[in-house]
Amino acid sequence: MTTTRSLTAFALLAMPVSALAAPDCAALKTFTMPGHEIVISNAREIQAATPHCRVDGVIDPRKGHDGKPYGIGFAIALPAQWNGRFLFQGGGGLNGSVAPPTGGQYAGTQSALERGFAVASTDSGHQSSGFDASFFADQEASLDFLFLAVGEVTVVAKQIVARHYGRPQDRAYFVGCSTGGREAMMMSQRFPRYFNGIVAVAPAMRTSFSNLGLRHAATALNAIAPRDTAGKPQTRQALSDSDRGLVLKGMLESCDALDGREDGLIFAPHQCRFDPGALECKGEKSASCLTRAQVNAVRTVMAGPRTASGRQVYPGYYFDTGITNTQGLAGVLAAPFIPEGPAADITMDVDAAAAEAMSARAMVGDTAAWTNLSTFRGHGGKLIFAHGVSDPWFSAQDTVQYYERLAKDNADQPLREWSRLFLAPGMGHCGGGQRTLDQFDLLSAVVDWVEKSAAPTRVIATGASAPGESRPLCPYPEFARFDGKGAGTDAASYQCQAQP
């Protein structure tokens, strides 16, 4: 039997913790909560490297208007050696499945669970695979995905934690990337008292616009791409591997040394002033230059979409080494997303108007506009952003612009006192890249900031694509600059500064 959500998440959070704290895992099978139907399907001890109690359940199972089963699926890992902390692990894509609750994202070499955090995850209210968006036809499933589910699982998970250990958590944290980054922002905006520290990486904060940016990039490349026998543009052939190599070489020659050392990484992308016009052929096209049409296409892609009057509707992209990547997730100059059909043209004014009109769904779930975080920061909340500079799916410039709006709209308290942003050069979406330092520990950074008042002045980054190397990621607008003294591959040889 389906129950109604008669109690708000805020009311539930304020409920007293049950005095009947159960020390054993199996006792959690009987867990209930007023205002919700909670079905615990499993509560078992996991004898692993980190022994823990794994709880799986569904909040408010029901049948949707389309006859499909719905409900907010969740999982919680309760370690035997609990450190008193709770962590919510953000999702990805359109969610649709409950990921193992380990809290491994941006936690360095030791996951949150291994450290002793109680960790929760959710499918955000529907079961699906890949990017199956059919659940949006159901109103409640849509709202759960867009913002309700994470808030409700947070409340339920905290009550389960309190029952299992006999007391509530001391601190609560949220870490997520992409959709999980959007969820992280959502928690700071709509549920400002739920978490003490939040890490939002590459947030999918307004996908109607980021998708427009990708379509715009593909269209610019389609305009100069060769056609197949059916007349369809071969987007990825607009620039050959050799052409993209020229762009990479030009970027490095122009911007690599801004950080004091030429190492194939651009640590000051916001200071980079590379002009692809420097690569234009003086005569015939050759392997050492680009045609004027190619130069203009690169400029158009990197500038981002604009209306006919020149108004920017989505930010452009930084000139960074990963934009020419063809392996893994392709960089923005290698067409990571190709629209259906010829798509040689795009009516930007029409498409921009459609995006700006914003459907009800977008207004409910997007997080790019809300900047009033007075309650979140007022209770001591700390918010860390991070973004791969070469991310083709969501421009790092969009996150930078949101961060700058936070400073303007919360001017009564210096932004650096409660929020910081870190940019990772060469890094694609949530990680990866042909040469990048995409492994770093933001969990420790936010915990130390919340619990020790130690604001992160630098975060040490390493990466599988750069073995034996380390660099500091610096809080924007600072960047890592080589001191000219120590080993260039060692983070200790770099200082954070704001100007080249």
C-alpha positions as CSV (number, residue, x, y, z in Angstrom):
1,M,0.0,0.0,0.0
2,T,1.4,3.4,-1.0
3,T,1.6,6.1,1.6
4,T,1.4,9.8,1.0
5,R,4.2,12.1,1.8
6,S,2.4,13.7,4.7
7,L,5.5,15.0,6.5
8,T,8.0,17.3,4.8
9,A,11.6,16.4,4.7
10,F,12.2,19.3,7.0
11,A,9.8,18.0,9.6
12,L,11.3,14.5,9.4
13,L,14.8,15.8,9.9
14,A,13.7,17.4,13.2
15,M,12.2,14.2,14.6
16,P,13.9,12.8,17.7
17,V,16.2,9.8,17.2
18,S,14.7,6.6,18.4
19,A,16.1,5.4,21.7
20,L,15.9,1.8,20.5
21,A,19.3,1.9,18.8
22,A,20.0,-1.5,17.3
23,P,23.7,-2.6,17.3
24,D,23.1,-5.5,14.8
25,C,22.5,-5.1,11.1
26,A,19.6,-7.5,10.7
27,A,17.5,-5.4,13.1
28,L,17.4,-2.7,10.4
29,K,15.0,-4.9,8.3
30,T,12.2,-3.6,10.6
31,F,13.1,0.1,10.1
32,T,10.0,2.3,9.6
33,M,9.4,6.0,9.5
34,P,6.2,8.0,9.9
35,G,4.9,9.5,6.7
36,H,6.6,7.1,4.4
37,E,6.3,3.5,3.4
38,I,9.9,2.1,3.6
39,V,10.6,-1.4,2.4
40,I,14.0,-2.7,3.5
41,S,14.8,-5.5,1.1
42,N,18.2,-6.4,2.6
43,A,20.2,-5.7,5.7
44,R,23.3,-7.8,6.0
45,E,26.8,-7.8,7.3
46,I,29.5,-7.5,4.6
47,Q,32.8,-9.1,5.6
48,A,35.2,-7.2,3.4
49,A,38.4,-5.2,3.9
50,T,36.1,-2.7,5.5
51,P,33.4,-4.7,7.4
52,H,30.1,-2.9,7.2
53,C,26.3,-3.3,7.3
54,R,24.7,-2.9,3.9
55,V,21.1,-1.8,3.9
56,D,19.1,-1.7,0.7
57,G,15.6,-0.4,0.5
58,V,12.9,1.6,-1.3
59,I,11.0,4.7,-0.1
60,D,7.4,4.9,-1.1
61,P,7.1,2.1,-3.7
62,R,4.2,2.7,-6.1
63,K,2.9,2.1,-9.6
64,G,3.2,5.0,-11.9
65,H,0.6,6.4,-14.3
66,D,2.3,4.4,-17.0
67,G,1.9,1.2,-15.0
68,K,5.6,0.9,-14.3
69,P,6.9,0.4,-10.7
70,Y,8.5,3.4,-9.1
71,G,10.0,4.3,-5.7
72,I,13.2,5.9,-4.4
73,G,15.7,3.1,-4.2
74,F,18.6,3.6,-1.8
75,A,21.6,1.8,-0.2
76,I,23.5,2.6,2.9
77,A,26.9,1.3,4.1
78,L,27.3,1.4,7.9
79,P,31.0,0.6,8.8
80,A,31.8,-1.4,11.9
81,Q,34.4,1.3,12.8
82,W,32.3,4.4,12.3
83,N,34.0,7.8,12.5
84,G,30.8,9.7,13.3
85,R,30.4,11.1,9.8
86,F,27.8,10.7,7.1
87,L,28.4,11.1,3.3
88,F,25.9,11.2,0.5
89,Q,27.4,9.9,-2.8
90,G,26.0,11.8,-5.8
91,G,24.7,10.0,-8.9
92,G,25.4,10.4,-12.6
93,G,23.6,10.7,-15.9
94,L,19.9,10.1,-15.5
95,N,20.6,7.8,-12.5
96,G,18.2,4.9,-12.6
97,S,20.2,2.4,-10.5
98,V,21.6,2.4,-6.9
99,A,25.4,2.5,-7.1
100,P,27.5,0.7,-4.4
101,P,27.7,3.2,-1.5
102,T,31.5,3.6,-1.1
103,G,32.1,7.3,-1.4
104,G,35.2,6.8,-3.6
105,Q,34.8,10.0,-5.8
106,Y,37.5,12.6,-5.2
107,A,38.6,10.9,-2.0
108,G,42.2,10.2,-3.0
109,T,43.4,6.7,-2.3
110,Q,41.0,5.9,0.4
111,S,37.2,5.9,0.0
112,A,34.9,7.5,2.5
113,L,33.7,4.0,3.5
114,E,37.2,2.9,4.1
115,R,37.8,5.9,6.3
116,G,34.8,5.1,8.4
117,F,32.0,7.2,6.9
118,A,28.5,5.9,6.7
119,V,27.7,6.3,3.0
120,A,24.4,6.5,1.2
121,S,23.4,6.4,-2.5
122,T,20.2,6.4,-4.5
123,D,18.6,5.8,-7.9
124,S,16.7,9.1,-7.5
125,G,13.3,7.5,-7.8
126,H,13.2,5.3,-10.9
127,Q,14.8,2.2,-12.4
128,S,16.4,2.5,-15.9
129,S,19.6,2.1,-17.8
130,G,21.8,4.5,-19.8
131,F,20.0,7.7,-20.7
132,D,16.5,6.3,-20.8
133,A,14.4,9.3,-20.1
134,S,11.0,7.6,-20.2
135,F,10.5,8.1,-16.5
136,F,9.9,11.8,-17.1
137,A,6.4,10.9,-18.2
138,D,5.6,10.3,-14.6
139,Q,5.2,13.5,-12.6
140,E,6.4,12.2,-9.2
141,A,9.4,10.3,-10.8
142,S,10.4,13.5,-12.6
143,L,10.3,15.5,-9.3
144,D,12.2,12.8,-7.5
145,F,15.0,12.9,-10.0
146,L,15.2,16.6,-10.3
147,F,15.4,17.4,-6.5
148,L,13.2,15.5,-4.1
149,A,14.8,12.1,-3.9
150,V,18.2,13.1,-2.6
151,G,16.6,15.2,0.1
152,E,14.3,12.4,1.2
153,V,17.0,9.7,1.1
154,T,19.2,12.1,3.2
155,V,16.5,12.2,5.9
156,V,15.8,8.5,5.9
157,A,19.5,7.6,5.8
158,K,20.3,9.8,8.7
159,Q,17.6,8.2,10.8
160,I,18.9,4.7,9.9
161,V,22.4,5.8,10.9
162,A,21.1,7.1,14.2
163,R,19.2,3.9,14.9
164,H,22.1,1.7,14.0
165,Y,24.7,3.5,16.1
166,G,22.5,4.8,18.8
167,R,23.2,8.5,18.0
168,P,23.1,10.9,15.0
169,Q,26.1,11.7,12.9
170,D,28.4,14.5,14.0
171,R,28.8,16.0,10.5
172,A,27.2,15.4,7.1
173,Y,28.9,15.7,3.7
174,F,27.9,15.4,0.0
175,V,30.3,14.6,-2.9
176,G,29.1,14.3,-6.6
177,C,30.1,15.0,-10.2
178,S,28.0,15.8,-13.3
179,T,24.4,14.9,-12.2
180,G,25.9,14.4,-8.8
181,G,27.5,17.8,-9.0
182,R,24.1,19.3,-9.8
183,E,22.6,17.3,-6.9
184,A,25.4,18.8,-4.7
185,M,24.5,22.3,-5.7
186,M,20.8,21.5,-5.2
187,M,21.5,20.5,-1.6
188,S,23.3,23.8,-0.9
189,Q,20.4,25.7,-2.5
190,R,17.2,23.9,-1.5
191,F,18.2,21.9,1.6
192,P,20.7,24.3,3.1
193,R,20.8,22.8,6.6
194,Y,21.2,19.1,5.6
195,F,25.0,19.1,5.0
196,N,28.0,20.7,6.6
197,G,30.3,20.3,3.6
198,I,29.6,19.9,-0.1
199,V,31.8,19.1,-3.1
200,A,30.3,19.8,-6.5
201,V,32.4,18.7,-9.5
202,A,31.5,19.5,-13.2
203,P,27.9,20.2,-12.2
204,A,25.2,19.5,-14.9
205,M,23.6,22.7,-13.8
206,R,21.6,23.6,-17.0
207,T,21.7,20.8,-19.5
208,S,19.4,22.5,-22.0
209,F,22.1,25.1,-22.5
210,S,25.1,22.8,-22.3
211,N,23.5,20.6,-25.0
212,L,23.0,23.8,-27.1
213,G,26.8,24.4,-26.7
214,L,27.6,21.0,-28.0
215,R,25.2,21.3,-30.9
216,H,26.7,24.7,-31.7
217,A,30.2,23.1,-31.8
218,A,29.1,20.3,-34.0
219,T,27.3,22.6,-36.4
220,A,30.4,24.9,-36.7
221,L,32.5,21.8,-37.6
222,N,29.7,20.4,-39.9
223,A,29.9,23.6,-41.9
224,I,33.4,22.8,-43.2
225,A,33.3,19.0,-42.9
226,P,33.4,16.7,-45.9
227,R,30.1,14.9,-46.9
228,D,29.5,11.2,-47.3
229,T,27.7,9.9,-50.4
230,A,24.3,10.7,-48.7
231,G,25.4,14.3,-48.1
232,K,25.8,13.9,-44.4
233,P,28.7,15.9,-42.9
234,Q,31.5,13.8,-41.4
235,T,31.9,16.0,-38.4
236,R,35.1,14.5,-37.0
237,Q,36.8,15.0,-40.3
238,A,36.4,18.8,-40.3
239,L,39.8,18.8,-38.5
240,S,42.2,16.0,-39.2
241,D,44.4,14.5,-36.5
242,S,47.2,16.7,-37.9
243,D,45.1,19.8,-37.8
244,R,44.1,19.2,-34.2
245,G,47.8,18.6,-33.5
246,L,48.6,22.1,-34.8
247,V,46.0,23.6,-32.5
248,L,47.5,21.7,-29.6
249,K,51.0,22.9,-30.5
250,G,49.8,26.5,-30.9
251,M,48.1,26.5,-27.5
252,L,51.1,25.1,-25.8
253,E,53.5,27.6,-27.4
254,S,51.2,30.4,-26.4
255,C,50.0,29.4,-22.9
256,D,52.1,26.5,-21.4
257,A,54.8,28.8,-20.0
258,L,52.3,31.0,-18.2
259,D,52.8,28.8,-15.1
260,G,56.6,29.2,-15.3
261,R,57.4,25.8,-16.9
262,E,56.6,24.1,-20.2
263,D,55.3,20.7,-19.3
264,G,52.3,20.1,-21.6
265,L,49.8,21.3,-19.0
266,I,48.1,24.8,-19.0
267,F,47.6,25.8,-15.4
268,A,46.4,29.3,-16.1
269,P,43.6,28.7,-18.7
270,H,41.8,31.9,-17.7
271,Q,45.0,33.8,-18.6
272,C,45.5,32.0,-22.0
273,R,45.1,34.4,-25.0
274,F,45.8,31.9,-27.8
275,D,44.5,33.0,-31.2
276,P,44.0,30.2,-33.7
277,G,44.5,32.8,-36.4
278,A,48.2,32.4,-35.9
279,L,47.9,29.0,-37.6
280,E,46.2,30.3,-40.8
281,C,47.8,29.3,-44.1
282,K,49.5,32.1,-46.0
283,G,48.9,30.2,-49.2
284,E,47.7,26.7,-50.0
285,K,46.7,24.3,-47.3
286,S,49.5,22.2,-45.9
287,A,50.3,20.0,-42.9
288,S,51.7,23.1,-41.1
289,C,48.7,25.4,-41.3
290,L,44.9,25.6,-41.2
291,T,42.6,27.0,-43.8
292,R,40.8,30.2,-43.0
293,A,37.5,28.2,-42.8
294,Q,39.1,25.9,-40.2
295,V,40.5,28.8,-38.2
296,N,37.0,30.4,-38.1
297,A,35.4,27.1,-37.2
298,V,37.8,26.7,-34.2
299,R,37.1,30.3,-33.1
300,T,33.4,29.7,-33.4
301,V,33.4,26.5,-31.4
302,M,35.6,27.9,-28.6
303,A,33.6,31.2,-28.4
304,G,30.4,29.3,-27.6
305,P,26.9,29.9,-29.0
306,R,25.6,33.5,-29.6
307,T,22.5,34.9,-31.0
308,A,22.5,36.9,-34.3
309,S,22.8,40.1,-32.2
310,G,25.9,38.7,-30.5
311,R,24.4,37.8,-27.2
312,Q,26.1,34.9,-25.4
313,V,23.7,32.2,-24.6
314,Y,26.2,29.6,-23.2
315,P,29.8,30.2,-22.3
316,G,32.6,29.2,-24.6
317,Y,35.4,26.8,-23.7
318,Y,38.9,27.4,-22.4
319,F,41.8,26.7,-24.7
320,D,43.2,23.6,-22.9
321,T,45.1,20.5,-24.0
322,G,42.2,18.1,-23.8
323,I,40.0,19.9,-26.3
324,T,41.8,18.1,-29.2
325,N,41.6,14.6,-27.6
326,T,40.2,11.9,-29.8
327,Q,40.6,9.0,-27.3
328,G,38.0,8.2,-24.7
329,L,35.6,11.1,-24.4
330,A,36.4,13.3,-27.3
331,G,37.4,16.9,-26.8
332,V,35.1,19.7,-28.0
333,L,37.2,20.1,-31.2
334,A,36.7,16.4,-31.9
335,A,32.9,16.5,-31.8
336,P,32.0,14.6,-28.6
337,F,28.3,14.9,-29.6
338,I,27.0,14.8,-33.1
339,P,23.3,15.8,-33.7
340,E,21.0,13.5,-35.6
341,G,20.8,14.2,-39.4
342,P,22.8,16.6,-41.4
343,A,22.7,19.4,-38.9
344,A,24.7,21.7,-41.1
345,D,22.8,24.7,-39.8
346,I,21.4,25.7,-36.4
347,T,18.9,28.5,-35.9
348,M,20.6,29.9,-32.8
349,D,18.0,32.6,-32.0
350,V,15.2,30.0,-32.1
351,D,17.1,27.4,-30.2
352,A,18.3,29.9,-27.6
353,A,14.8,31.2,-27.1
354,A,13.6,27.6,-26.6
355,A,16.3,27.0,-24.0
356,E,15.7,30.2,-22.3
357,A,12.0,29.6,-22.1
358,M,12.9,26.7,-19.9
359,S,10.3,24.0,-19.5
360,A,8.9,23.5,-16.0
361,R,11.2,20.5,-15.7
362,A,14.3,22.6,-16.3
363,M,13.2,25.3,-13.9
364,V,12.7,22.7,-11.2
365,G,16.0,20.9,-11.7
366,D,18.5,23.5,-12.9
367,T,20.9,25.0,-10.4
368,A,22.6,27.7,-12.4
369,A,20.4,30.6,-11.4
370,W,20.0,30.3,-7.6
371,T,22.9,32.0,-5.7
372,N,21.3,33.0,-2.3
373,L,23.2,30.6,0.0
374,S,22.8,32.8,3.1
375,T,21.4,29.9,5.2
376,F,23.9,27.4,4.1
377,R,26.9,29.6,4.7
378,G,25.2,31.0,7.8
379,H,25.4,27.7,9.6
380,G,29.0,27.3,8.7
381,G,28.5,25.3,5.5
382,K,31.5,24.9,3.2
383,L,31.1,24.5,-0.6
384,I,33.9,23.3,-2.9
385,F,33.6,23.3,-6.7
386,A,36.0,21.6,-9.1
387,H,35.9,21.3,-12.9
388,G,38.1,19.7,-15.6
389,V,39.2,22.5,-17.9
390,S,38.8,20.3,-21.0
391,D,35.3,19.0,-20.1
392,P,33.4,19.0,-23.4
393,W,30.0,18.2,-21.9
394,F,29.8,21.1,-19.4
395,S,32.0,24.1,-20.0
396,A,34.3,24.9,-17.1
397,Q,33.6,28.6,-17.8
398,D,30.0,28.0,-16.8
399,T,31.1,26.9,-13.3
400,V,33.5,29.8,-13.1
401,Q,30.7,32.2,-14.0
402,Y,28.4,30.7,-11.4
403,Y,31.2,31.0,-8.8
404,E,31.7,34.6,-9.7
405,R,28.0,35.3,-9.3
406,L,28.1,33.7,-5.9
407,A,30.7,36.2,-4.8
408,K,28.6,39.1,-6.1
409,D,25.3,37.9,-4.7
410,N,26.8,37.0,-1.3
411,A,28.9,40.2,-1.0
412,D,28.2,40.5,2.8
413,Q,30.7,37.7,3.4
414,P,33.9,37.1,1.4
415,L,33.4,34.1,-0.9
416,R,36.7,32.5,0.0
417,E,35.6,32.2,3.6
418,W,33.1,29.5,2.6
419,S,33.5,28.4,-1.0
420,R,36.4,27.7,-3.3
421,L,36.8,26.5,-6.9
422,F,39.6,24.3,-8.3
423,L,40.3,23.8,-12.1
424,A,42.0,20.7,-13.3
425,P,44.0,21.2,-16.5
426,G,43.7,18.6,-19.3
427,M,40.9,16.8,-17.4
428,G,37.7,15.8,-19.2
429,H,34.3,15.2,-17.8
430,C,34.7,14.0,-14.1
431,G,38.1,12.7,-15.0
432,G,40.2,11.3,-17.7
433,G,42.4,12.8,-20.4
434,Q,45.5,12.0,-22.5
435,R,47.7,14.0,-20.2
436,T,46.1,15.3,-17.0
437,L,46.3,15.2,-13.2
438,D,42.8,14.0,-12.4
439,Q,43.2,12.3,-9.1
440,F,42.8,14.5,-6.0
441,D,41.3,14.4,-2.5
442,L,38.6,16.9,-2.1
443,L,36.9,14.9,0.6
444,S,39.7,15.6,3.1
445,A,39.8,19.2,2.0
446,V,36.1,19.8,2.8
447,V,36.3,17.8,6.1
448,D,39.3,19.8,7.3
449,W,37.6,23.0,6.3
450,V,34.4,22.2,8.2
451,E,36.0,20.5,11.3
452,K,39.3,22.3,11.6
453,S,38.6,25.6,10.0
454,A,41.5,24.9,7.6
455,A,40.5,26.3,4.3
456,P,42.1,24.5,1.3
457,T,44.9,26.7,0.0
458,R,46.0,23.9,-2.5
459,V,44.9,20.4,-3.4
460,I,47.6,18.0,-4.6
461,A,46.7,16.3,-7.9
462,T,48.3,13.2,-9.6
463,G,47.2,11.1,-12.5
464,A,47.7,7.8,-14.2
465,S,48.5,9.6,-17.5
466,A,51.3,11.5,-15.8
467,P,53.1,8.8,-13.6
468,G,55.5,10.2,-11.0
469,E,54.2,13.8,-11.3
470,S,52.2,15.9,-8.9
471,R,50.9,19.5,-9.0
472,P,48.9,21.7,-6.7
473,L,45.4,22.7,-7.9
474,C,44.9,26.2,-6.6
475,P,41.7,28.0,-5.6
476,Y,40.5,30.1,-8.5
477,P,41.6,32.7,-9.7
478,E,45.0,31.5,-8.5
479,F,47.0,28.9,-10.4
480,A,50.1,26.8,-9.8
481,R,53.4,28.6,-10.8
482,F,56.8,26.8,-10.9
483,D,59.3,28.4,-8.5
484,G,62.2,27.5,-10.8
485,K,64.1,25.8,-8.0
486,G,62.9,22.3,-7.3
487,A,61.9,19.4,-9.5
488,G,59.3,20.4,-12.1
489,T,57.4,17.2,-11.6
490,D,56.9,17.8,-7.8
491,A,54.0,19.8,-6.4
492,A,56.3,21.2,-3.7
493,S,58.0,23.2,-6.5
494,Y,54.9,25.2,-7.3
495,Q,53.3,28.2,-5.5
496,C,49.7,29.4,-5.9
497,Q,49.4,32.9,-7.4
498,A,46.7,35.0,-9.0
499,Q,48.7,36.6,-11.9
500,P,51.3,35.2,-14.4
